[in-house]
Amino acid sequence: MISPLFRNAARLAATLAPLALASAAHAGNVAGNAAQSGDPITSALVWMQSILLGPIATALAVMAIAGVGFMMLTGRMNWRYGATVIIGVFIIFGAPRLVATIQAI
Protein backbone atom coordinates (compact mmCIF):
# COMPACT_ATOMS: atom_id res chain seq x y z
CA MET A 1 0.00 0.00 0.00
CA ILE A 2 1.39 3.39 -1.02
CA SER A 3 1.18 6.05 1.66
CA PRO A 4 -0.75 9.25 0.91
CA LEU A 5 2.40 11.30 1.54
CA PHE A 6 4.25 9.44 -1.21
CA ARG A 7 1.33 9.84 -3.62
CA ASN A 8 1.22 13.59 -2.96
CA ALA A 9 4.97 13.85 -3.55
CA ALA A 10 4.58 11.99 -6.84
CA ARG A 11 1.78 14.34 -7.89
CA LEU A 12 3.92 17.36 -6.98
CA ALA A 13 6.83 16.01 -9.02
CA ALA A 14 4.52 15.37 -11.99
CA THR A 15 3.13 18.89 -11.69
CA LEU A 16 6.57 20.52 -11.57
CA ALA A 17 8.05 18.46 -14.42
CA PRO A 18 6.86 20.83 -17.20
CA LEU A 19 8.41 23.75 -15.32
CA ALA A 20 11.69 21.86 -15.09
CA LEU A 21 11.66 21.19 -18.81
CA ALA A 22 10.94 24.84 -19.65
CA SER A 23 13.70 26.02 -17.32
CA ALA A 24 16.09 23.42 -18.68
CA ALA A 25 15.35 24.48 -22.25
CA HIS A 26 16.34 28.02 -21.34
CA ALA A 27 19.44 26.77 -19.51
CA GLY A 28 20.19 24.58 -22.51
CA ASN A 29 20.42 27.69 -24.67
CA VAL A 30 22.98 29.15 -22.28
CA ALA A 31 24.88 25.88 -21.91
CA GLY A 32 24.46 25.16 -25.61
CA ASN A 33 26.76 28.06 -26.43
CA ALA A 34 29.63 25.85 -25.28
CA ALA A 35 28.54 23.23 -27.82
CA GLN A 36 28.20 25.44 -30.89
CA SER A 37 30.09 22.92 -32.99
CA GLY A 38 26.79 21.97 -34.62
CA ASP A 39 27.00 18.39 -33.37
CA PRO A 40 23.45 17.39 -32.38
CA ILE A 41 24.63 14.64 -30.04
CA THR A 42 26.83 17.03 -28.08
CA SER A 43 24.02 19.58 -27.91
CA ALA A 44 21.58 16.94 -26.67
CA LEU A 45 24.01 15.76 -24.00
CA VAL A 46 24.64 19.31 -22.78
CA TRP A 47 20.88 19.87 -22.64
CA MET A 48 20.45 16.64 -20.65
CA GLN A 49 23.19 17.70 -18.25
CA SER A 50 21.48 21.05 -17.70
CA ILE A 51 18.23 19.23 -16.86
CA LEU A 52 19.87 16.81 -14.43
CA LEU A 53 21.94 19.45 -12.66
CA GLY A 54 19.77 22.58 -12.96
CA PRO A 55 18.10 24.53 -10.18
CA ILE A 56 14.71 22.87 -10.58
CA ALA A 57 16.29 19.43 -10.39
CA THR A 58 18.19 20.52 -7.28
CA ALA A 59 14.97 21.67 -5.62
CA LEU A 60 13.22 18.41 -6.52
CA ALA A 61 16.15 16.40 -5.14
CA VAL A 62 16.03 18.33 -1.86
CA MET A 63 12.30 17.67 -1.56
CA ALA A 64 12.79 13.99 -2.40
CA ILE A 65 15.51 13.55 0.23
CA ALA A 66 13.43 15.43 2.81
CA GLY A 67 10.40 13.25 2.04
CA VAL A 68 12.42 10.04 2.16
CA GLY A 69 14.07 11.12 5.40
CA PHE A 70 10.72 11.93 6.99
CA MET A 71 9.24 8.61 5.89
CA MET A 72 12.29 6.77 7.23
CA LEU A 73 11.98 8.58 10.58
CA THR A 74 8.32 7.66 10.91
CA GLY A 75 8.96 4.02 9.97
CA ARG A 76 6.98 4.10 6.72
CA MET A 77 9.90 3.35 4.43
CA ASN A 78 12.49 0.61 4.30
CA TRP A 79 15.90 1.96 5.31
CA ARG A 80 17.60 0.19 2.41
CA TYR A 81 15.30 1.80 -0.17
CA GLY A 82 15.72 5.20 1.46
CA ALA A 83 19.49 4.90 1.42
CA THR A 84 19.35 3.89 -2.26
CA VAL A 85 17.43 7.07 -3.13
CA ILE A 86 19.86 9.28 -1.21
CA ILE A 87 22.95 7.62 -2.71
CA GLY A 88 21.40 7.95 -6.19
CA VAL A 89 20.98 11.71 -5.72
CA PHE A 90 24.60 12.01 -4.58
CA ILE A 91 25.78 10.09 -7.65
CA ILE A 92 23.72 12.25 -10.03
CA PHE A 93 24.99 15.54 -8.62
CA GLY A 94 28.53 14.23 -8.15
CA ALA A 95 28.82 12.86 -11.69
CA PRO A 96 30.76 15.82 -13.15
CA ARG A 97 33.32 15.58 -10.34
CA LEU A 98 33.59 11.80 -10.75
CA VAL A 99 34.18 12.12 -14.50
CA ALA A 100 36.77 14.87 -14.01
CA THR A 101 38.59 12.69 -11.48
CA ILE A 102 38.59 9.69 -13.82
CA GLN A 103 39.81 11.80 -16.74
CA ALA A 104 42.67 13.19 -14.62
CA ILE A 105 44.02 9.70 -13.97
C-alpha positions as CSV (number, residue, x, y, z in Angstrom):
1,M,0.0,0.0,0.0
2,I,1.4,3.4,-1.0
3,S,1.2,6.0,1.7
4,P,-0.8,9.3,0.9
5,L,2.4,11.3,1.5
6,F,4.3,9.4,-1.2
7,R,1.3,9.8,-3.6
8,N,1.2,13.6,-3.0
9,A,5.0,13.9,-3.5
10,A,4.6,12.0,-6.8
11,R,1.8,14.3,-7.9
12,L,3.9,17.4,-7.0
13,A,6.8,16.0,-9.0
14,A,4.5,15.4,-12.0
15,T,3.1,18.9,-11.7
16,L,6.6,20.5,-11.6
17,A,8.0,18.5,-14.4
18,P,6.9,20.8,-17.2
19,L,8.4,23.7,-15.3
20,A,11.7,21.9,-15.1
21,L,11.7,21.2,-18.8
22,A,10.9,24.8,-19.6
23,S,13.7,26.0,-17.3
24,A,16.1,23.4,-18.7
25,A,15.3,24.5,-22.2
26,H,16.3,28.0,-21.3
27,A,19.4,26.8,-19.5
28,G,20.2,24.6,-22.5
29,N,20.4,27.7,-24.7
30,V,23.0,29.2,-22.3
31,A,24.9,25.9,-21.9
32,G,24.5,25.2,-25.6
33,N,26.8,28.1,-26.4
34,A,29.6,25.8,-25.3
35,A,28.5,23.2,-27.8
36,Q,28.2,25.4,-30.9
37,S,30.1,22.9,-33.0
38,G,26.8,22.0,-34.6
39,D,27.0,18.4,-33.4
40,P,23.4,17.4,-32.4
41,I,24.6,14.6,-30.0
42,T,26.8,17.0,-28.1
43,S,24.0,19.6,-27.9
44,A,21.6,16.9,-26.7
45,L,24.0,15.8,-24.0
46,V,24.6,19.3,-22.8
47,W,20.9,19.9,-22.6
48,M,20.4,16.6,-20.7
49,Q,23.2,17.7,-18.2
50,S,21.5,21.0,-17.7
51,I,18.2,19.2,-16.9
52,L,19.9,16.8,-14.4
53,L,21.9,19.5,-12.7
54,G,19.8,22.6,-13.0
55,P,18.1,24.5,-10.2
56,I,14.7,22.9,-10.6
57,A,16.3,19.4,-10.4
58,T,18.2,20.5,-7.3
59,A,15.0,21.7,-5.6
60,L,13.2,18.4,-6.5
61,A,16.1,16.4,-5.1
62,V,16.0,18.3,-1.9
63,M,12.3,17.7,-1.6
64,A,12.8,14.0,-2.4
65,I,15.5,13.6,0.2
66,A,13.4,15.4,2.8
67,G,10.4,13.3,2.0
68,V,12.4,10.0,2.2
69,G,14.1,11.1,5.4
70,F,10.7,11.9,7.0
71,M,9.2,8.6,5.9
72,M,12.3,6.8,7.2
73,L,12.0,8.6,10.6
74,T,8.3,7.7,10.9
75,G,9.0,4.0,10.0
76,R,7.0,4.1,6.7
77,M,9.9,3.3,4.4
78,N,12.5,0.6,4.3
79,W,15.9,2.0,5.3
80,R,17.6,0.2,2.4
81,Y,15.3,1.8,-0.2
82,G,15.7,5.2,1.5
83,A,19.5,4.9,1.4
84,T,19.3,3.9,-2.3
85,V,17.4,7.1,-3.1
86,I,19.9,9.3,-1.2
87,I,22.9,7.6,-2.7
88,G,21.4,8.0,-6.2
89,V,21.0,11.7,-5.7
90,F,24.6,12.0,-4.6
91,I,25.8,10.1,-7.7
92,I,23.7,12.3,-10.0
93,F,25.0,15.5,-8.6
94,G,28.5,14.2,-8.2
95,A,28.8,12.9,-11.7
96,P,30.8,15.8,-13.2
97,R,33.3,15.6,-10.3
98,L,33.6,11.8,-10.8
99,V,34.2,12.1,-14.5
100,A,36.8,14.9,-14.0
101,T,38.6,12.7,-11.5
102,I,38.6,9.7,-13.8
103,Q,39.8,11.8,-16.7
104,A,42.7,13.2,-14.6
105,I,44.0,9.7,-14.0
